[in-house]
Amino acid sequence: MTTPTNGWTRVRFAEMAESVTERVDDPSASGVDRYVGLEHLDPGSLRISRWGVPTDVEATKLRFAAGDVVFGRRRAYQRKIALADFDGICSAHALVLRAKPNVALPEFLPLLMQSDLFFNRALAISVGSLSPTINWKDLAKQEFDLPPLADQKRIAELLWAVEQQIEAMTHLVSAVHELAASISSATFRQRNIEWKAVESVVKIARAGGTPLRSEARFFGGTIPWVKSGELPSDGITTAEEHLTNDGLDSSSAWLVPPGSTLVAMYGEGTTRGEVGYTNAPVSTNQAILALVPDPALADGRFLYHWMRSRKDALRARSAGSSQKNLTKQLIGAEPFPSIDIAEQHRLAEQLDLAARAKATLETNLTRSRVLLRELGAHLLTQRGEL
């Protein structure tokens, strides 16, 4: 150990924490009821809020105790580091780290490890190209400047207070999301709803197209050209590329009017079945089906929210042998509630309100996470009084 300035001490990582390597070869006989895989660690979050059960897995795992830090050492750039508040077992692709409280307080260690200071060092020592991994022996030799224990306590109290606010906002975002998802379903459970097909309430159901890439004059115009991967979850469609009028006229692309719902027919992962809404005229490629509502039969915003609520059902109905996709026929056959326009409009207003509230909360949540990182960076690099 050395002392750089003002009581701060430079120490090797192995001096502040130990790697706990208690193997569990039979997870089902581990004696704990929670299993934490890397998929359960939320990037940037200091808490473990999701987990599975030991019977879900079979291979050798590592045991951790409340107060330990579970660190996803594979693809460390994802910042999967969390302080456990329960006993359990975790993936062998994680490191279980236990603070040495005479050097680093248990509540301070994960804050240091979530900092840019730590991650820049961790990424530099990662090995492997496809799945960069951090080895304990390399991490153990890294040196970091630590404040005195009293200052660690004050830093931890401040940063954990911010983290608690972030956790509260995260729960609120989830609650608003659940509220939005339940508005229409709760309404339908209270009455005898009849159903019709989506195709019966739209004027146009049409996919787009792609102009010849070799013709530069078809691109670089002012008409947004939306592709399936550009349908965001907030329903505001954006486009990286724009077509010219010639590009629009030369292909199956067409000008989709505002107030239409866009459904991704093709795409990997969760892209297929994603739903967007047109706030302005746009064109699309062939992977997107545009639904233009009949204003006498379907409120545009309600149709959008309804199709968003059907995303999982849509994906499940995908057809194809080599690659499952949606078709105009499958989407058009989706059920649509037979309720009058006034009721659709009322429900759409409620869903829009919930969506705006969720978007505001998510913006504040992002800002709070930035604040936490900036505040942590300042406190973990300064040498003066707190």
C-alpha positions in Angstrom: 0.0 0.0 0.0 1.0 3.6 -0.7 -0.6 6.9 0.3 -1.0 9.3 -2.6 -2.6 12.3 -0.9 -5.0 13.4 1.9 -5.3 9.9 3.4 -6.2 8.2 0.2 -4.4 4.9 -0.2 -3.3 3.1 -3.3 -4.0 -0.6 -3.0 -4.1 -3.7 -5.2 -7.6 -5.0 -5.9 -6.7 -8.2 -4.1 -6.1 -6.2 -0.9 -9.6 -4.8 -0.9 -11.6 -7.9 -2.0 -11.2 -11.6 -2.2 -12.6 -13.9 -4.9 -15.0 -16.4 -3.4 -14.8 -19.7 -5.4 -17.1 -22.1 -3.5 -18.3 -24.4 -6.2 -21.7 -25.9 -6.3 -21.7 -29.0 -8.5 -25.3 -29.9 -8.0 -27.4 -26.7 -8.0 -30.6 -28.5 -7.0 -28.9 -29.6 -3.7 -27.4 -26.2 -3.0 -29.7 -25.4 -0.1 -30.7 -22.0 -1.5 -33.7 -21.0 -3.5 -32.3 -18.4 -5.8 -30.1 -18.7 -8.9 -28.6 -15.6 -10.5 -27.5 -15.9 -14.1 -25.8 -13.1 -16.1 -29.2 -12.6 -17.8 -30.6 -11.6 -14.4 -28.1 -8.8 -13.8 -29.4 -5.5 -15.1 -26.6 -3.4 -16.7 -25.8 -0.4 -14.5 -28.0 -1.5 -11.6 -26.5 -2.1 -8.2 -29.2 -4.4 -7.0 -30.3 -7.9 -8.0 -34.0 -7.7 -8.7 -34.5 -10.8 -10.8 -33.4 -14.4 -10.5 -34.3 -18.0 -11.3 -34.3 -21.1 -9.2 -31.5 -23.7 -8.8 -33.6 -26.4 -10.5 -33.4 -24.3 -13.7 -29.7 -25.2 -14.2 -27.4 -28.2 -13.9 -23.8 -27.2 -14.5 -21.4 -26.1 -11.8 -22.2 -22.8 -10.2 -20.7 -20.5 -7.5 -22.1 -19.8 -4.1 -22.5 -16.2 -2.9 -23.7 -14.7 0.4 -25.6 -11.5 1.2 -23.1 -8.7 1.1 -21.1 -10.2 -1.7 -20.7 -8.5 -5.1 -21.7 -10.6 -8.1 -19.7 -9.4 -11.2 -20.4 -10.6 -14.7 -16.8 -11.0 -15.8 -17.8 -12.1 -19.3 -18.6 -9.1 -21.6 -17.7 -6.8 -18.7 -18.5 -3.7 -20.8 -22.2 -4.5 -20.0 -21.5 -3.3 -16.4 -23.3 -6.2 -14.7 -22.3 -5.6 -11.1 -24.6 -5.9 -8.2 -24.5 -6.1 -4.4 -26.4 -9.2 -3.2 -28.8 -8.9 -0.3 -29.6 -12.6 -0.1 -27.7 -15.9 -0.3 -27.8 -17.8 -3.6 -25.8 -19.4 -6.4 -24.7 -17.7 -9.6 -23.2 -18.4 -13.0 -19.7 -19.6 -13.1 -19.2 -16.8 -15.7 -19.4 -14.4 -12.8 -16.9 -13.4 -10.1 -18.1 -13.5 -6.5 -16.2 -10.8 -4.7 -16.2 -10.3 -0.9 -14.9 -7.0 0.5 -12.2 -6.9 3.0 -13.8 -4.4 5.4 -10.6 -3.2 7.0 -9.6 -1.8 3.5 -12.9 -1.4 1.5 -16.4 -1.3 3.1 -18.8 -3.9 1.6 -21.2 -1.1 0.7 -18.4 0.9 -1.0 -16.9 -1.8 -3.1 -19.8 -2.2 -5.7 -19.8 1.6 -6.1 -16.2 1.7 -7.0 -16.7 -1.2 -9.4 -19.6 0.6 -11.2 -17.4 3.6 -11.8 -15.8 4.5 -15.1 -12.5 4.4 -13.3 -12.9 0.7 -12.6 -14.4 -0.2 -15.9 -11.8 1.4 -18.0 -9.2 -0.7 -16.2 -11.4 -3.8 -16.4 -11.9 -3.6 -20.1 -8.2 -3.0 -20.7 -7.4 -6.4 -19.1 -10.2 -8.4 -20.7 -9.0 -11.3 -22.8 -10.7 -12.8 -25.8 -12.3 -11.2 -28.9 -15.8 -12.7 -29.3 -16.6 -12.8 -25.6 -14.1 -10.6 -23.6 -13.6 -12.0 -20.1 -11.8 -10.8 -17.0 -9.6 -13.2 -15.1 -9.3 -12.9 -11.4 -5.5 -13.0 -11.4 -5.3 -10.0 -13.8 -7.9 -8.1 -11.8 -6.2 -8.8 -8.5 -3.0 -7.0 -9.6 -4.8 -3.8 -10.6 -4.2 -0.8 -8.3 -6.8 1.8 -7.2 -6.8 4.8 -4.9 -9.2 4.4 -2.0 -10.3 7.1 0.5 -10.2 6.4 4.3 -12.9 4.2 5.7 -14.8 7.2 7.1 -14.9 8.8 3.7 -15.9 5.6 2.1 -18.9 5.5 4.4 -19.9 9.0 3.6 -19.5 8.4 -0.2 -21.5 5.2 0.0 -24.3 6.8 2.0 -24.6 9.6 -0.6 -24.4 7.3 -3.7 -26.7 4.7 -2.3 -29.3 7.4 -1.6 -29.3 8.3 -5.3 -29.5 4.6 -6.2 -32.5 4.2 -4.0 -34.2 7.0 -5.9 -33.4 5.3 -9.1 -34.8 2.0 -7.8 -38.0 3.8 -6.9 -38.3 5.4 -10.3 -37.7 2.0 -11.9 -40.5 0.5 -10.0 -42.7 3.4 -10.9 -41.9 2.9 -14.6 -42.9 -0.7 -14.3 -46.1 0.2 -12.6 -47.1 2.6 -15.3 -46.3 0.1 -17.9 -48.5 -2.5 -16.2 -51.3 0.1 -15.8 -51.2 0.8 -19.6 -51.3 -2.9 -20.4 -54.3 -3.4 -18.1 -56.5 -0.5 -19.2 -58.1 -2.1 -22.2 -58.1 -5.6 -20.9 -59.8 -4.5 -17.6 -62.4 -2.7 -19.7 -63.1 -5.7 -21.9 -63.5 -8.1 -18.9 -66.4 -6.0 -17.7 -68.6 -6.4 -20.7 -69.5 -8.9 -23.4 -67.1 -7.8 -26.2 -67.6 -9.0 -29.7 -64.7 -9.3 -32.1 -63.9 -8.6 -35.7 -60.8 -8.9 -37.8 -58.3 -6.1 -38.0 -58.5 -6.1 -41.8 -62.2 -5.1 -41.5 -61.4 -1.8 -39.7 -58.6 -0.6 -42.0 -58.9 1.1 -45.4 -55.4 0.1 -46.5 -53.1 -2.7 -45.4 -49.9 -2.4 -47.5 -46.2 -3.2 -47.3 -43.5 -0.9 -48.7 -40.5 -1.5 -50.8 -36.8 -0.7 -51.5 -35.6 1.4 -54.4 -32.6 0.2 -56.3 -29.5 0.9 -54.1 -27.4 1.4 -57.2 -29.4 4.6 -58.1 -28.1 7.3 -55.9 -30.8 9.7 -57.1 -33.4 7.6 -55.2 -31.9 8.4 -51.8 -31.0 11.5 -49.9 -34.4 13.2 -50.3 -36.9 14.4 -47.6 -39.2 11.4 -47.4 -38.5 9.3 -44.2 -37.9 5.7 -45.2 -38.6 3.4 -42.2 -37.2 -0.1 -41.8 -38.4 -2.7 -39.3 -35.5 -2.2 -36.9 -36.4 1.5 -36.6 -39.8 0.8 -35.0 -39.2 2.0 -31.4 -41.2 0.9 -28.4 -42.4 4.5 -27.8 -44.3 4.6 -31.1 -42.6 7.6 -32.6 -41.1 6.4 -35.8 -37.8 7.8 -37.0 -35.7 7.0 -40.1 -32.0 7.0 -40.8 -32.5 7.2 -44.5 -34.8 9.3 -46.7 -36.1 8.8 -50.2 -36.5 11.3 -53.1 -39.8 11.5 -55.0 -38.1 9.4 -57.8 -37.1 6.8 -55.2 -40.7 6.6 -54.0 -42.1 6.3 -57.5 -39.6 3.8 -58.7 -40.4 1.1 -56.1 -43.2 -0.5 -54.1 -42.5 2.1 -51.4 -45.4 4.5 -50.9 -46.4 7.4 -48.8 -48.0 6.2 -45.6 -50.3 8.9 -44.1 -50.1 10.2 -40.6 -52.2 8.3 -38.1 -51.3 4.9 -39.5 -50.0 1.9 -37.5 -46.8 0.1 -38.7 -46.2 -3.6 -38.0 -42.8 -5.3 -38.6 -43.4 -8.5 -40.5 -39.7 -9.6 -40.6 -36.8 -9.2 -38.2 -34.6 -11.0 -35.7 -35.4 -11.3 -32.0 -38.1 -9.0 -30.8 -38.1 -6.9 -34.0 -40.7 -9.1 -35.7 -44.1 -8.0 -34.5 -42.8 -4.6 -33.3 -45.3 -1.8 -33.7 -44.9 1.9 -34.6 -47.2 4.9 -35.3 -46.8 7.5 -38.0 -46.9 11.1 -36.7 -46.1 12.4 -40.2 -46.1 10.9 -43.7 -43.4 8.2 -44.1 -42.5 5.5 -46.5 -41.4 2.0 -45.5 -39.5 -1.0 -46.8 -41.1 -4.4 -47.6 -40.6 -5.7 -44.0 -43.3 -3.3 -42.7 -47.0 -3.6 -43.1 -48.8 -0.2 -42.8 -52.4 -0.2 -41.5 -54.4 2.9 -42.4 -57.5 2.9 -40.2 -61.0 3.5 -41.5 -62.0 6.5 -39.3 -65.6 5.3 -39.1 -64.5 2.0 -37.6 -61.1 2.5 -35.8 -59.5 5.3 -33.9 -55.9 5.5 -35.2 -54.3 5.8 -31.7 -56.5 3.0 -30.3 -55.5 0.7 -33.2 -51.8 1.4 -32.5 -52.2 0.7 -28.8 -54.2 -2.4 -29.5 -51.7 -3.8 -32.0 -48.9 -3.1 -29.5 -50.7 -5.1 -26.9 -50.9 -8.0 -29.4 -47.1 -8.1 -30.1 -46.5 -11.4 -28.3 -49.5 -13.0 -29.9 -48.5 -11.8 -33.3 -45.0 -13.3 -32.9 -46.5 -16.6 -31.8 -48.5 -16.7 -35.0 -45.5 -16.2 -37.3 -45.3 -18.8 -40.1 -42.5 -20.2 -42.2 -40.1 -23.2 -42.2 -36.6 -21.7 -42.4 -37.5 -18.3 -40.9 -40.7 -17.4 -39.2 -42.3 -14.2 -40.5 -45.6 -12.4 -40.3 -47.8 -11.8 -43.4 -50.5 -9.4 -44.4 -53.0 -12.2 -44.0 -51.9 -13.1 -40.5 -51.9 -9.5 -39.3 -55.2 -8.8 -40.9 -56.8 -11.8 -39.2 -55.9 -10.5 -35.7 -58.9 -9.9 -33.6 -60.1 -6.3 -33.0 -62.7 -5.4 -30.3 -66.0 -4.3 -31.7 -66.5 -1.1 -29.6 -67.7 2.2 -30.9 -65.4 5.1 -31.9 -66.2 7.2 -28.8 -65.1 4.4 -26.5 -62.0 3.7 -28.6 -61.1 7.4 -28.4 -61.6 7.4 -24.6 -59.3 4.4 -24.1 -56.7 5.8 -26.5 -56.5 9.0 -24.5 -55.9 7.0 -21.3 -53.3 4.9 -23.0 -51.6 8.0 -24.5 -51.5 9.6 -21.0 -49.9 6.5 -19.5 -47.4 6.4 -22.4 -46.4 10.0 -21.9 -46.0 9.5 -18.1 -43.8 6.4 -18.8 -41.7 8.4 -21.3 -41.2 11.2 -18.8 -40.3 8.8 -16.0 -37.8 7.0 -18.3 -36.2 10.3 -19.2 -35.8 11.2 -15.5 -34.5 7.7 -14.8 -31.8 8.1 -17.5 -30.8 11.5 -16.1 -30.6 10.1 -12.6 -28.3 7.3 -13.8 -26.1 9.9 -15.5 -26.1 11.9 -12.3 -25.1 8.8 -10.3 -22.2 8.1 -12.6 -21.0 11.7 -12.7 -21.3 12.1 -8.9 -19.5 8.8 -8.4 -16.7 9.8 -10.8 -16.2 13.0 -8.9 -16.2 11.5 -5.4 -13.9 8.6 -6.4 -11.3 10.8 -8.0 -11.2 13.9 -5.8 -8.8 14.1 -2.8 -10.3 16.9 -0.8 -12.9 17.0 2.0 -16.3 15.5 1.3 
